Amino acid sequence: MICPRCGCSTTNLLVKSPVDDAWVIYKCRTCDFTWRSTESEDVTDYSKYDARFKIDPSKIVELPVMPPIPKLE
């Protein structure tokens, strides 16, 4: 399985529904994206995931850990 956001295959099962396997939550170890198995294909399928929200895995190290907080006046 590949991550819908970054395209890496570093995904793993995070948690399963406690009742009848109704849903599963997956997590990408590269970009920390999480998604449920019950979400639509535009969220779960890399080829259908909105390109505006995709992340290039090679640029993750360049992302700030915390966004800057503007000065309060």
Secondary structure, 3 states (H helix, E strand, C coil): CCCCCCCCCCEEEEEECCCCCCCEEEEECCCCCEEECCCCHHHHCCCCCCHHHCCCHHHHHHCCCCCCCCCCC
